[in-house]
Amino acid sequence: MFSELIDEMPLDSSFKFNFSAKDNLCTIDFQTRAGSKILDGYRPPFDATPVRRLRRAGGLLVGKTNMDEFGFGTFCTNSGYGVPRNPFDIERSCGGSSGGAAAAACLLEDHISLGVSTGGSISCPASFCGVVGLTPTYGRVSRYGLVDYGNSLDKVGILARSSSMIKNHFPTIAGSDPMDPTSCAQPALDLDETQIDSIAVPREAMENIHPAVMDSFLRALDIMRDRLSIDIHEVTVPSLRFALPAYYVLATSEASTNLARYCGMRFGVKGDDVTQHFNDYFSSVRSKNFGKEAKRRILLGTYSRMVGFRNRYYLKALSVRQTVISDYARVLKEHDLVATPTMPFIAPRFSEIERMKPIEMYRADFLTVPPNLAGLPHISVPCGYVDSMPTGMQLVSQHWSEGVLLNIANMWEGVFQYRFPGARQ
């Protein structure tokens, strides 16, 4: 769960709450390794803005949570520092890439976990671990101090046991930051209660879902209709079918560029033989210390940006992204929220993950990728339990409307009881 834990928690009444930070958020007290061996030993001289703001609000950072290397994964099995296990069943995945953050939020009462989402890395583990995970609008929370995966996609959010805990602490980390220009042009955060009348359910998101997960989701919609008096409408959003391939072209393209800086000089590990030609030196350090999935995504991203392929892949992916944004805007103009299952299945066993091909792992993100690609805020809440494992419901709202998501999550918690490991049901 934790990639690094504070040795002894000081008993200081000045601390109002405890929190953890995903391993790709820079912190003064701890190493920041982003789950990668290539950053082993790196201790930043500063805190990431969300970490600094929580500290100033009275938070005690108790540890760094484990993650897929640089965020490359759906099941948190690609870390260079072990694999966190699901609190409901230790033979199953926590989800990725913020797997450790979700496990900490599930196991520790009154605990806030900072997570980071690129294509679903908050929603996925929130669903698998049965907690609430808020992914804000792109730019709502400063990315200063974040070890980047995809600059145009990364978003810092919060995972916790309830929406009220997130509502209490989200205003602390939100807001503009001169150190991150993408955060500087945003409207004020509005967390006032909002009336929610209508939810749209895309037909394209109802395919290839495990039957038991689909049953949980449909029952959740029935509860919203019957007990919360919310209208449920099925809609068509054709561009959702193309969001996943567009995402992986854009994300890997940005990742391959970002990871070029890790070459055994400024950060983390150093090479043994400094007499080599610089190309040989860089290659030896990267070959030894990058994991298999990181190498795969570097190759994919480099390929899609090559001369002759950029127009065919990268620019088309940008066009698809704009279409997805436009389709969401059309739907959200007529409805308050868009709802889908969060993940198409419950947390898989590690033995099942070992048999999956990379393309099968990538396809598991087809529900969480679209809102991330569009930069839209979304929240995952537990909505059912299958074989004692939680399932999640993902709710998406318009840009800058995180308050609507926290409002519907609070309403949902009034009619649906969450379960946690070890608690009496």
N, C-alpha and C positions, 0 to 999 in steps of 0.2 A: 504493500500500500504506500508506504513512505519510502522515497529514495534516500532521504536523509532526515534524521529526527534530532531535535534539540536534546542534549544530554540530560538536562535537568530543568524542569519547568519551574521558574521562580514563583514563589507564592507572594505576589505583589498585588495589593488591592487596587493599584492604579490601573491594572489591566481589566477592561470591561468584558472582553470576549476573546476567544481563541479562534485562529484561522490558520489554514494551510495554503500554500501556493504551488501550482503546477511547476514542474521542474524546468520549464522554459521561461519562467519569469525571474528576472534578476533579483538577487537578494544579497545583502551585505553579509549576513551571518552564516549563510550556507553556500555550498557549491551550487552552481547552476549548470547542469549538464545536458538538459533537454533530452534525457534518456539515451545519450550517445557516448560511447567510449572516447570519441575524438575530443570531447570537452571535459574529460576527467581531470579534476584538479582546478578547474576554472572557478575563481571566487571573484565576482564582480565588485567593483568599488562603489556601487550605488544600488539603490532599490528601484525596481520598476514602479512607475507612477501608481498603479492600483495598490501595490504592496505598501508603498510609502503613505498613501492616504489612509489605509486601514490602520496602520501603526499610529498615525497621528490622531485617529479617532478613538484610540485606546485598545487596539487589537494587539494580541500577542501571537506572533508567527511561531507556531510550534513545529513546523516541518515542511519539507518539500515533497510533493506527491509524485509517484512514479508515472511514467507515460511511455507511449510508443516513441521511438527515436524520432526527434524533430516533429512529432505529430503524425508520423507515417503509419497509420494502421487503424483498424476498426475494433480490434479485440485486445489491445494492450499486450500483445505477445512479441512485439518487436523492440522492447527495451534492452539496452545493454546492461541493465542492473536487476535482472529478475523479472518475474511476472506477478503482478498483484492478482489476488483471487477474490471471487465474488462473495460478499458476506452471506448471501443466501445459500450458496453451495460452492465450496472451495474447489470443486472440480470443474467449475464453469468460469467463463470470462467476465471481467468487470465491464468490458466495453472499452473503446478507445476513441481518441487517444488519451482523454483525461480519466483513465481508469482508476488510478490511485485517488484522484480527487473525489470521484463518486463513491468509492469504498469508504473514504474518510467521512464523507457527509452522511453516509448510511449508518456507520458504526458509532460515530461520536455525536452525542446529543448536544444541541446548542452550538454546533460547529459550522463554520463557514468555509467552504472550499473555493478558492479561485481556480477556474478552469479556462481553457482557451479553445475556441472552435474555429476550424477552417472549413470543414465540410460536414460537420455533425459531431465534433469531438466533445461537445457538452451534452447534447440531446441523447446520443447513443448510450454513453455510460449511465446517464440519469435513468434511462429506461431499463437497462439491464440491472441496475442496483436499487431501483425502486425509490428514487429521490426526485426532487424538483430541480430542474436545470434551466436557468435563464440565459439565453444567448441574445445580447442586445443588438441594436442597429449598428452596422459598421460605422465606426467613428464616434459612437456614443462614449466609449471608454478608451482612454489613451493607451496606445500600444508602446509607449516609450519604456524601454527595458525588457521588451519581449524578444526572445530569440525567434526570428521570423521563420515561418514556413512559406506562406503566400501573402505578400504585403497587401494585396487588394482583397483578401479574404479573411484574414485573422481578426478575431474578436475576443476580448476578455470578458468572461461572464462569471456567474456564481452558481454553485450547487449547494443545496441544503435540504433538510428534512421537510421544510414547509415553505410556502410562498411568503408567509409573514416574516420569516427570518431574512429572506432575500430582500423583501421590501424595506426592511430596516437598514440594510447595509448597502444596497445598490446605489442610493444617492451619494454615498461616500466616495465610491470609485468612479461615478459618472461625471461628465462635464469636460469642458475644454482644457487643454494642456498645451502651452506654447512649445513644449518639446515634441509634440506630435501634431503637425499641421492638419492631418485628417480629422482631428477632433475639434478643431477650432470654429467650425461653422455648423452649429447645431442649435435647435430650439431648446428652450428650458424643459427640464424633465417634469412631466405632469403625472403624479401618482394619485390624483383624485379619482374617486369611484366614477365609473362610466357605465351607462346602461348598454347592455349587450343584447341585441335582439335576434341576430341572424348569424349562422355559421355555415360556410360553404365546405363541401367535401368533394374534392376532385375525383372524378371517375378514374382517371389514369393512376391514381395512388391506391386503388383498391385491387390491383392485380398482383399476383405472386406473393400474397401474404399467407402465412400459416393459418389454417382454419381456426385454431383456438385463439390466436392473437386477434384475428378478425372478429370473432365472437365477442371478445372483451371490448374491442373498440366500438362495435355496434351497440353493445349494452350501455357503454358510456354515453353514446349519442342519445340513446333512449332516455337515460337519466337526465341529461341536459334538456331534452325536449319536455319531459313530463314534470320534473321537479324544479327546473330553473326557468321554464317557459321560454326557451330559446328555439327559434325556428331552425330546422336543419334542411339545407338544400344541396342536392347533387349538382355539380357543375362540370364543365369540360375545360381542361387547361392542357391543350395539346403539346405545348412546349416542354412540359415536365418530362416527357419521354427522352428529350435530348439534353436535359440538364446534366446528367451524370457524365457522359463522354466529354461535354464541354468543360465541366469542372476539372476533370483529370488532365485535360490538355493545359488549362490555365494554371492549375495548382502545381503541376510538375514543372511547367516552364518557369514559374517564379521560384520554385524550390531549387531547381538546378542552378539558378543564378545566385540565390542566397547562400547556398552551401559552398560556393566557390571560395568563400573567405576562409574556410576551415582547411588549412593546408600545412599545419604543423609549425606555424610561426608565431602568430599573435595570441591565439587562444588554445587552451587545453594542452594536449600531449604534443611533444616534440619528437622529431625523428632521431634515430641513433647516429646515422652517418651524415654529417653536415658537409662532407666533401663532395657529395653527389652533385650532378647537374640539377638545377632547380626543378626541371620537369620530373626527373627521376625521384627526387626527394619528395615533392608534393604527392606524386603517384603512390609512393611506398607508404606514406603516412595515411593517405585516404583509403588505400586498399586494405590496410590492416585494421583501421579503426572505424570505418563506416560499416553499418550492418547491411545485410542483404537487401532489405527493402529500400534503404536509403540509396543504395547503388542503383537499384531498379528505377527509382523515380528520377534520379539524376539523368540516367540514360534516356528515359522517356521524355523528360523536359528538354534536354539538349537536342534530341531528334526533332521535336515539334517546332523548335526555333531555328533550325538550320535553313540556310539559303535553299530555296526550292520547295520547302515544306511549310514555311511560315504562313503563306497565304492559304495553303490547303487546310491547315489545322488551326493554328493560333488565331488568325483573324476570323475564321469561321466560328471558333469558340466564343470570341468576343461578341459576334453577331447574335449567337444563340443566347448569350447572357442577357443582352438587351431585350430580346424577345421574351425571356422568362420574366424580367422585371416588368415589362409592359403587360404581360398576361396577369401577373399578380395584382398590378395596379387596377386592371379592369375588374377583377373579381372583388378586390377589397373596396372598390368604390360602391359596390352594391351590398356587400356583406361585411360584418364587423371582423370576422376571423376566418381563417382557413384551417381545417382540422384534418389530420391524417394519423394513422398509427405512427409511432416514432421509429420503430424497427420492425422488419417483416417477420421476426421470430424472437423467442426468448433467448436469453444468454446461452450460447452454445457451450458444450463441453470442450475442453482442450483437445481431447482425442478427436472430436469432430473438426475442430479448426485445423489440425494437422493434416487432414485429408483434403482441405479446401485448396483450390488453385487460386492464384492471385486475382484473376478476373472474377471469381466467385466472391472473394472478400470485397472487392471494389463494388460489386453489384449490391451488396448489403446496405450501402449508403444511399440508395436511390430515393428514399423518403426524406432524409435529412439534408441532402445536397442542395435541392432547389432553393429553399429560403436563404441558405448560406451564400449561394451563388448570387442571389439578388440583394444581399446585404440587409435582409429584412429581420426584424426581431422575432424571436420565437421562444416558446417554452415547452418543456416536456414534463408532464405530470403522470404519476402512476394511475392507471385506469383499470387494472385487473390483475389477476394472478392465475397462472397456468402451471400446474404441477408445482405449486408453491413458489414459483418464480414470477417476479413482477413483469408486467407489460406496460408500455407507455403510450400516451396520447400527445401528439405534437400540435400546438396551436400557433398560428402565424398571424401577425397583425401588420398594419402599415408602418412605414418607416417612422422612427422616433416615437412610437406609441407603446413603450414598455409598460406603461401604467395600465393599459387595457389588458395585457397579458397577466400581470400580477393580480388584477381585479378578477378575471375569470378563474384564475388558479385558486384564489381565495374562496370564490363561490363554489368551486368544485370540491374543495376540502370540507365544505359544510354539508355535502351530501355523499361523500365517499371517504371511507376510512382507510388510511394508509397502514401498511404492515411493515415491521422491521424485525430483523433477526433477533431472537432472544426475548422478544416482547410477548406478553400474553395477548392472544388474539380474541 
